[in-house]
Amino acid sequence: MFEQFINLNNTMQKTPLTHLTLFTSTNSSISLSTINLSLHQKDDTIREIRLIFSINFDIYQQIEQQNLFNLKPEVKSPITGGKFLPQIDINLEITLKPDIFPQLLSTTNNPEEIANYLVNLSQQQSENTEIHPLLQTENWLCLSIKQTQNSKEIGYNTFWYYVNPGIINNPDTTSEQVSEGIVNFVKEWTQANLATATQNFTNDILTDIGSIFQDFTNEIFLETGKQDTIKNYQETLFDSIINFFDQDDWSYVKIEDNTALRLAFEGDTGRWNCYAKAREEQKQFAFYSICPFKVPEDKRLTIAEFITRANYGMINGNFELDFNDGEIRYKTSIDVDGDKLSFAIIKNLVYANVTMMDEYLPGIIAVIEGDVSPIEAIRAIEQPDLNGTENSAT
């Protein structure tokens, strides 16, 4: 629970409720039974009010379809452990929005009296009167949904499980702790969706959450300054790069203070090392294929001509030669300032890169190890069907 996310030295008191009826925005009702009221306190101050209850599968479907208790798709983490069975009750844990529970605490701080007040309020509520805010589903946030199947727990948590509004307004809560909750939620999403999630998908989730979070912070947390945390949080370029190579099933090693990756690629003409580098401040991503052969000093001018001829007309990337040590590499890069480094963008840059190294590597070897001229080597690659006709690039 959220107490594990941030330790406020809370005490918790649980009180059973016999029956409670809550109402949707369309004034339809949901009858709850087997309920526990949970109060979370610190220094004799109630920080949060929760309800824990069981419902049948049909009511759960109603809650999910109508987004009751703010159970919107963008705040739901993936279900783990299996699928819900319709014949078994489902357990929900919800928390009262912190801007609402002062209305409840104005009556009493005693848990049993609070429980009785809610029950009486529910019993007295008439369809012909305005629904009390404490009985409106829109004023409660769903934290978790679980079902026990043969001693095994199936279910999922929500964003509010990781970033509980009841603690954000607490003076002991730091922006770093709120950020940690956000990161943990996103990690759970990506870990459960490695096969299908894309960078666009993750950014869309953050955008949706940011919109919902901002709605609540505008109402509740304007004095804390913590509402900017979600807006300021975004996945780094390096995170995006790692997500791509994880999902695309590459092996890699982190280097350079976790700002670059070293990888290996094997094409049709050879095997070589690659480097993926994030330049966070400049908002740039660069990918390199390193030629597996160093150019001898006496061949560097000749290879420089080969590279110049190869680079002519290239649009996506270019070859580079280090005259000091003879290293050849192919570089593709992109400036992503003001944009997203999506899965598709990374894939295009990476595979365009390794394809070009794979295509031109035989020519590099031919020039280094044989008596093939740069003109002949380029012709063999770019115009293999022409015999004796000089490459138009020459």
C-alpha positions as CSV (number, residue, x, y, z in Angstrom):
1,M,0.0,0.0,0.0
2,F,1.0,3.6,-0.2
3,E,2.5,3.5,3.3
4,Q,5.3,1.5,1.7
5,F,5.9,4.3,-0.8
6,I,6.3,7.0,1.9
7,N,6.6,6.3,5.6
8,L,4.6,8.9,7.5
9,N,4.5,6.7,10.6
10,N,0.8,6.4,10.1
11,T,-1.5,4.5,12.4
12,M,-4.5,2.7,10.8
13,Q,-7.9,2.1,12.3
14,K,-10.5,-0.2,10.7
15,T,-14.2,-0.1,11.4
16,P,-16.8,-2.3,9.8
17,L,-19.9,-0.8,8.1
18,T,-23.1,-2.8,7.7
19,H,-24.3,-1.3,4.5
20,L,-23.6,1.7,2.3
21,T,-25.2,3.1,-0.9
22,L,-23.2,5.3,-3.3
23,F,-24.5,7.2,-6.3
24,T,-23.1,7.8,-9.7
25,S,-23.2,11.1,-11.6
26,T,-26.4,9.9,-13.3
27,N,-27.9,9.1,-9.9
28,S,-27.9,5.4,-10.3
29,S,-27.0,3.6,-7.1
30,I,-24.4,1.0,-6.1
31,S,-25.2,-1.0,-2.9
32,L,-22.2,-2.1,-0.9
33,S,-22.0,-4.6,1.9
34,T,-19.1,-6.3,3.9
35,I,-17.4,-2.9,4.1
36,N,-14.4,-1.7,6.2
37,L,-13.8,1.9,6.9
38,S,-10.1,2.6,7.2
39,L,-8.7,5.8,8.7
40,H,-5.0,6.6,8.3
41,Q,-3.6,9.0,10.9
42,K,-0.4,10.7,11.9
43,D,0.0,12.8,15.0
44,D,-3.7,12.4,15.8
45,T,-4.5,14.0,12.4
46,I,-6.5,11.9,9.9
47,R,-4.6,12.0,6.6
48,E,-6.8,9.6,4.6
49,I,-10.1,7.8,4.6
50,R,-10.6,4.6,2.7
51,L,-13.3,2.0,2.1
52,I,-12.5,-1.6,1.5
53,F,-15.4,-3.8,0.2
54,S,-16.4,-6.8,-2.0
55,I,-18.6,-6.7,-5.0
56,N,-19.8,-9.2,-7.5
57,F,-18.5,-9.4,-11.1
58,D,-21.5,-7.6,-12.6
59,I,-21.0,-4.6,-10.4
60,Y,-17.3,-4.6,-11.2
61,Q,-18.1,-4.5,-14.9
62,Q,-20.5,-1.5,-14.3
63,I,-17.7,0.3,-12.4
64,E,-15.2,-0.4,-15.1
65,Q,-17.5,0.5,-18.0
66,Q,-18.7,3.8,-16.4
67,N,-15.3,4.8,-15.0
68,L,-16.8,5.0,-11.5
69,F,-14.5,5.9,-8.6
70,N,-12.3,7.6,-11.2
71,L,-11.3,4.2,-12.6
72,K,-10.3,5.6,-16.0
73,P,-8.2,3.5,-18.4
74,E,-5.2,5.7,-18.2
75,V,-4.8,5.3,-14.4
76,K,-5.1,1.4,-14.5
77,S,-1.9,-0.7,-14.3
78,P,-2.1,-4.0,-16.2
79,I,-3.8,-6.9,-14.5
80,T,-1.4,-9.5,-13.1
81,G,-1.8,-13.2,-12.1
82,G,-4.5,-14.1,-14.6
83,K,-8.1,-13.0,-15.3
84,F,-11.0,-12.2,-13.1
85,L,-13.5,-15.1,-12.7
86,P,-17.2,-14.1,-12.8
87,Q,-18.2,-16.5,-10.0
88,I,-15.9,-15.0,-7.4
89,D,-16.3,-11.6,-5.6
90,I,-13.9,-8.9,-6.3
91,N,-12.3,-6.6,-3.6
92,L,-12.0,-2.9,-4.2
93,E,-10.1,-0.3,-2.1
94,I,-11.1,3.3,-2.6
95,T,-9.9,6.5,-1.0
96,L,-11.9,9.7,-0.4
97,K,-10.6,12.8,-2.3
98,P,-8.8,15.0,0.3
99,D,-10.8,18.0,-0.6
100,I,-14.0,16.2,0.4
101,F,-13.1,14.5,3.6
102,P,-13.1,17.7,5.7
103,Q,-16.9,17.5,5.3
104,L,-16.8,14.2,7.1
105,L,-14.3,15.2,9.7
106,S,-16.4,18.2,10.6
107,T,-18.8,15.8,12.3
108,T,-16.3,13.7,14.4
109,N,-12.9,12.2,14.5
110,N,-14.1,8.9,16.1
111,P,-13.9,6.0,13.6
112,E,-17.1,4.4,14.8
113,E,-19.0,7.6,14.7
114,I,-17.7,8.4,11.2
115,A,-18.8,4.9,10.1
116,N,-22.3,5.4,11.6
117,Y,-22.5,8.9,10.0
118,L,-21.9,7.5,6.5
119,V,-24.4,4.7,7.0
120,N,-27.1,7.0,8.3
121,L,-26.4,9.5,5.5
122,S,-26.8,6.7,3.0
123,Q,-30.1,5.5,4.6
124,Q,-31.5,9.1,4.7
125,Q,-30.5,9.9,1.1
126,S,-33.6,10.3,-1.0
127,E,-33.7,10.2,-4.8
128,N,-35.6,13.5,-4.7
129,T,-32.8,15.3,-2.9
130,E,-29.3,16.3,-4.0
131,I,-26.8,13.6,-3.5
132,H,-24.4,14.3,-0.7
133,P,-20.7,14.7,-1.9
134,L,-19.6,11.9,0.5
135,L,-21.9,9.5,-1.3
136,Q,-20.9,10.4,-4.9
137,T,-18.6,7.9,-6.6
138,E,-16.8,10.7,-8.4
139,N,-15.4,11.9,-5.1
140,W,-13.7,8.6,-4.4
141,L,-10.5,7.3,-6.1
142,C,-10.0,3.6,-6.7
143,L,-6.6,2.4,-5.4
144,S,-6.7,-1.3,-6.2
145,I,-8.9,-4.1,-7.5
146,K,-8.1,-7.7,-6.4
147,Q,-9.6,-11.2,-6.6
148,T,-8.5,-14.3,-4.7
149,Q,-8.5,-17.5,-6.7
150,N,-7.3,-20.6,-4.9
151,S,-5.1,-18.6,-2.5
152,K,-3.7,-16.7,-5.5
153,E,-4.2,-13.0,-5.9
154,I,-5.3,-11.6,-9.3
155,G,-5.7,-7.9,-10.0
156,Y,-4.1,-4.5,-10.5
157,N,-3.3,-1.2,-8.8
158,T,-4.0,2.2,-10.1
159,F,-2.0,5.4,-10.4
160,W,-3.5,6.6,-7.1
161,Y,-2.0,3.6,-5.4
162,Y,1.5,4.9,-6.2
163,V,0.8,8.7,-5.9
164,N,-2.0,8.9,-3.3
165,P,-3.6,12.3,-3.2
166,G,-4.0,11.9,0.6
167,I,-0.3,12.3,1.1
168,I,0.6,14.8,-1.6
169,N,-0.7,17.7,0.4
170,N,1.2,16.4,3.5
171,P,4.1,18.7,4.5
172,D,6.3,15.7,5.0
173,T,6.0,14.6,1.4
174,T,8.7,15.8,-1.0
175,S,8.4,16.3,-4.7
176,E,11.1,13.6,-5.1
177,Q,8.8,11.1,-3.4
178,V,5.9,12.0,-5.6
179,S,8.2,11.6,-8.6
180,E,9.2,8.2,-7.3
181,G,5.6,7.1,-7.3
182,I,5.1,8.3,-10.8
183,V,8.2,6.4,-12.0
184,N,7.0,3.2,-10.2
185,F,3.6,3.3,-12.0
186,V,5.2,3.8,-15.4
187,K,7.7,1.0,-14.7
188,E,4.8,-1.4,-13.9
189,W,3.2,-0.5,-17.2
190,T,6.3,-1.0,-19.3
191,Q,7.3,-4.2,-17.5
192,A,3.9,-5.7,-18.2
193,N,3.8,-4.5,-21.8
194,L,7.3,-5.1,-23.1
195,A,6.0,-7.0,-26.2
196,T,3.5,-4.3,-27.2
197,A,4.3,-1.0,-25.5
198,T,6.0,1.7,-27.5
199,Q,7.5,5.0,-26.6
200,N,4.4,6.8,-28.0
201,F,2.2,4.6,-25.8
202,T,4.2,5.5,-22.7
203,N,4.1,9.2,-23.4
204,D,0.4,9.0,-24.1
205,I,-0.1,7.4,-20.6
206,L,1.9,10.2,-19.0
207,T,0.0,12.8,-20.9
208,D,-3.3,11.3,-19.8
209,I,-2.2,11.0,-16.2
210,G,-0.9,14.5,-16.2
211,S,-4.3,15.8,-17.3
212,I,-6.1,13.9,-14.6
213,F,-3.5,14.8,-12.0
214,Q,-3.7,18.5,-12.9
215,D,-7.5,18.4,-12.5
216,F,-7.0,17.3,-8.9
217,T,-4.1,19.5,-8.1
218,N,-5.9,22.6,-9.4
219,E,-8.7,21.8,-6.9
220,I,-6.7,20.5,-3.9
221,F,-3.0,21.2,-4.0
222,L,-2.4,24.7,-5.3
223,E,-0.6,25.8,-2.2
224,T,1.9,22.9,-2.0
225,G,3.9,23.5,-5.2
226,K,3.9,19.7,-5.8
227,Q,1.4,19.9,-8.6
228,D,4.3,20.7,-11.0
229,T,6.0,17.4,-10.3
230,I,3.9,15.4,-12.8
231,K,4.1,18.1,-15.4
232,N,7.9,18.2,-15.1
233,Y,8.3,14.5,-15.1
234,Q,9.1,13.0,-18.5
235,E,10.9,10.0,-19.7
236,T,14.6,10.8,-20.6
237,L,16.0,10.1,-24.0
238,F,18.2,7.4,-22.4
239,D,15.1,5.8,-21.0
240,S,13.5,5.8,-24.5
241,I,16.6,4.3,-26.0
242,I,16.7,1.5,-23.4
243,N,13.0,0.8,-23.9
244,F,13.6,0.4,-27.6
245,F,16.5,-2.1,-27.3
246,D,14.7,-4.0,-24.6
247,Q,11.6,-4.4,-26.7
248,D,13.6,-5.1,-29.9
249,D,15.5,-7.8,-28.1
250,W,19.0,-6.4,-28.3
251,S,21.7,-7.2,-25.8
252,Y,23.7,-4.2,-24.5
253,V,26.0,-2.8,-21.9
254,K,25.6,0.6,-20.3
255,I,28.6,2.9,-20.5
256,E,29.7,6.5,-20.0
257,D,27.8,7.2,-16.7
258,N,24.6,5.6,-18.1
259,T,24.3,7.9,-21.1
260,A,25.3,5.4,-23.8
261,L,24.9,1.8,-24.7
262,R,27.4,-0.6,-26.4
263,L,25.8,-3.2,-28.6
264,A,26.8,-5.8,-31.1
265,F,25.3,-6.4,-34.6
266,E,25.9,-9.1,-37.1
267,G,24.9,-8.4,-40.7
268,D,25.3,-10.4,-43.9
269,T,28.9,-9.1,-44.4
270,G,30.3,-9.1,-40.9
271,R,29.9,-8.4,-37.2
272,W,30.7,-5.1,-35.5
273,N,30.1,-3.0,-32.3
274,C,27.5,-0.3,-32.1
275,Y,26.9,2.6,-29.8
276,A,23.7,4.4,-28.9
277,K,24.2,7.7,-27.2
278,A,21.8,10.1,-25.6
279,R,22.7,13.8,-25.3
280,E,20.1,14.9,-22.8
281,E,20.8,18.6,-22.6
282,Q,21.0,19.0,-26.4
283,K,18.0,16.7,-26.9
284,Q,19.9,14.6,-29.4
285,F,20.1,10.9,-30.1
286,A,23.1,9.4,-32.0
287,F,23.7,5.8,-33.2
288,Y,27.1,4.6,-34.4
289,S,28.3,1.4,-36.2
290,I,32.0,0.9,-35.7
291,C,33.8,-0.7,-38.6
292,P,35.5,-3.9,-37.3
293,F,38.7,-3.1,-39.1
294,K,41.1,-0.2,-38.4
295,V,42.6,1.5,-41.4
296,P,46.4,1.3,-41.7
297,E,48.1,4.7,-41.8
298,D,49.2,4.2,-45.4
299,K,45.6,3.5,-46.6
300,R,43.8,6.4,-44.7
301,L,44.0,8.9,-47.6
302,T,42.6,6.2,-50.0
303,I,39.8,5.3,-47.5
304,A,39.1,9.0,-47.1
305,E,38.4,9.1,-50.8
306,F,36.2,6.0,-50.6
307,I,34.2,7.5,-47.7
308,T,33.8,10.8,-49.5
309,R,32.4,9.0,-52.6
310,A,30.2,6.9,-50.4
311,N,28.8,9.9,-48.5
312,Y,27.9,11.8,-51.6
313,G,24.1,11.7,-52.0
314,M,23.5,10.0,-48.6
315,I,20.5,11.5,-46.8
316,N,20.2,9.5,-43.6
317,G,23.6,9.4,-42.0
318,N,27.2,9.4,-43.1
319,F,30.6,7.6,-42.7
320,E,33.3,9.2,-40.6
321,L,37.1,8.5,-40.5
322,D,39.4,9.2,-37.6
323,F,42.7,10.1,-39.2
324,N,44.5,9.6,-35.9
325,D,43.7,5.9,-35.3
326,G,42.0,4.8,-38.5
327,E,38.6,4.1,-37.0
328,I,35.7,4.2,-39.4
329,R,32.1,4.6,-38.2
330,Y,28.7,5.2,-39.6
331,K,26.6,7.8,-37.8
332,T,22.8,8.4,-37.8
333,S,21.4,11.1,-35.4
334,I,18.4,13.2,-34.7
335,D,17.5,16.3,-32.8
336,V,14.3,15.7,-30.8
337,D,14.0,19.0,-29.0
338,G,10.2,19.7,-28.8
339,D,9.3,16.2,-30.0
340,K,9.1,12.6,-28.8
341,L,11.8,10.0,-29.4
342,S,9.4,7.4,-30.4
343,F,10.0,3.6,-31.0
344,A,9.6,4.2,-34.7
345,I,12.1,7.0,-34.9
346,I,14.7,5.0,-33.0
347,K,14.1,1.9,-35.2
348,N,14.5,3.9,-38.4
349,L,17.8,5.4,-37.3
350,V,19.2,2.2,-36.0
351,Y,18.4,-0.1,-38.9
352,A,19.2,2.5,-41.5
353,N,22.6,2.7,-39.8
354,V,23.5,-1.0,-39.6
355,T,22.1,-1.5,-43.2
356,M,24.6,1.0,-44.6
357,M,27.6,-0.4,-42.7
358,D,26.6,-3.9,-43.9
359,E,26.3,-2.7,-47.5
360,Y,29.6,-0.7,-47.6
361,L,31.8,-3.0,-45.4
362,P,32.9,-5.2,-48.3
363,G,34.1,-2.1,-50.2
364,I,36.1,-0.9,-47.2
365,I,37.7,-4.3,-46.8
366,A,38.5,-4.4,-50.5
367,V,40.2,-1.0,-50.4
368,I,42.2,-1.8,-47.2
369,E,43.3,-5.3,-48.1
370,G,43.5,-5.3,-51.8
371,D,44.4,-3.2,-54.8
372,V,40.8,-2.1,-55.4
373,S,40.5,1.7,-56.0
374,P,37.8,3.7,-54.3
375,I,36.1,4.2,-57.6
376,E,35.9,0.5,-58.3
377,A,34.8,-0.4,-54.8
378,I,32.0,2.2,-54.8
379,R,30.9,1.0,-58.3
380,A,30.8,-2.6,-57.1
381,I,28.4,-1.6,-54.3
382,E,26.2,1.0,-55.9
383,Q,26.2,-0.1,-59.5
384,P,27.1,-3.8,-59.5
385,D,25.5,-4.4,-63.0
386,L,27.8,-1.9,-64.7
387,N,31.0,-3.3,-66.1
388,G,33.7,-0.9,-67.1
389,T,31.4,2.2,-66.7
390,E,32.6,4.7,-64.2
391,N,30.2,5.5,-61.4
392,S,28.3,8.7,-62.0
393,A,29.3,9.8,-58.5
394,T,32.9,9.9,-59.7
